[in-house]
Amino acid sequence: MKTIKPDYNECITNIACSVLKYFEVPYKHNTIKEIDDMLDTNPKNVVVILYDGMGYNLINRILDENSFLRENMVKSISSVCPSTTTASTTSILSGLNPCEHGWLGWDTYIKPEDKIVTLFKNTIKGTEEVAAPYSVGEKYLYYKNLKEQIEEYKYKASIVFPFGEKNIVYTDLEDMNNKILEECNKEGKRYIYAYYEDPDATMHLTGTTSDETKTVFKLIDESTRKLSDNLNDTLLIVTADHGHLNSDEILLTDYMDFYNTLETDTSIEPRFCSFKVKNGMNKEFERLFEFYFGNYFILKTKQEIIDEKWFGTGNEHKEFRDSLGDYIAIAISDKHFKYSVPKHRFISHHAGLSEDEMRIPLILKRK
């Protein structure tokens, strides 16, 4: 399996930085030349649509050459690490790398709470128990999104999203596009960000090669073409947070000698998995990990993860290092870890280093 590391000079964070540059807002990382060149034409609107899980390789496999998305695909860029929605969408929403914003994965250890929290749901990992009577993520990992940053200066911005009190909420794909058009038709130079939960939701349940997945890709392609046809004086940027890979489960309770070296539940992601090890058991943990799982994962110590900048460059968030655990295992195969028997099993996963997961599309259409 071909794997690639994140490229923090040309990743999803850098899309946000190009947008911030255009709207005359300070930014912290490189911009992307192809976006900057199109923005030099001074469009009234900049629209970014993120289709969750719609990886570059999947587009090329599923859609025809004359499809809208392939016709307007400039190149592939990199997701962040881990290649997962929590880390990646926060990067495009903030213009920050994961080490800076701290939203590292679906299940992130938050030291002030001493809990592993499913950040988007505000629950304790693996349960429906509310983590706190407030949003743990917003309290400890607060950031200003691009809408807030842009509107602090002189332009307008909006977020079109399936939920949220501060967002423009839509019901389905057609309604999302209608809401985007409504925003574009308002007066003044503005930025519109829209998020759609498919094809990720479908692939988790049915896999990357299912008929259901192919149908969703074609629906998205047709819908995006129709939207583009109705736009005027707009740069449309279409991308994804990550791709997908059909993946087999490794249940850690099937390896009790290894399981017994662990102090707590795992965190971050099943394919970018953080381990906290009992005192004095590091050598045994390393030995057993290599014996059982060395063909499937790269094992990195906490210090190696920091030194090698796996979560990107920039000023580290104060909670960042405490969220890492002692070791992180990064998938280089089609395997993923589960600490115990899961309530739900997915066919397809992400957050590893395969090209299918790490490569995301940069699709540009100037109307």
WOWO-V227536 format. One record per run of one state. SS is the DSSP state (helix for helix, strand for strand, loop for the rest). FROM is the first residue (numbers start at 1). LEN is the number of residues. Records with the same first field share a line. If there is no record, write none. Layout:
SS = FROM-LEN, FROM-LEN
This chain:
loop = 1-2, 4-7, 23-10, 40-5, 52-3, 63-5, 72-1, 79-6, 95-3, 102-5, 111-4, 119-4, 125-5, 131-5, 141-5, 152-4, 162-6, 170-3, 185-5, 197-3, 207-4, 231-3, 240-5, 247-1, 255-1, 260-2, 263-4, 270-2, 276-1, 278-4, 294-3, 308-13, 324-3, 332-3, 339-9, 350-4, 367-1
strand = 3-1, 11-1, 45-7, 55-1, 73-6, 107-4, 115-4, 123-2, 130-1, 156-6, 168-2, 190-7, 234-6, 245-2, 248-4, 262-1, 267-3, 272-4, 277-1, 297-5, 327-5, 335-4, 348-2, 354-1, 359-8
helix = 12-11, 33-7, 56-7, 68-4, 85-10, 98-4, 136-5, 146-6, 173-12, 200-7, 211-20, 252-3, 256-4, 282-12, 302-6, 321-3, 355-4
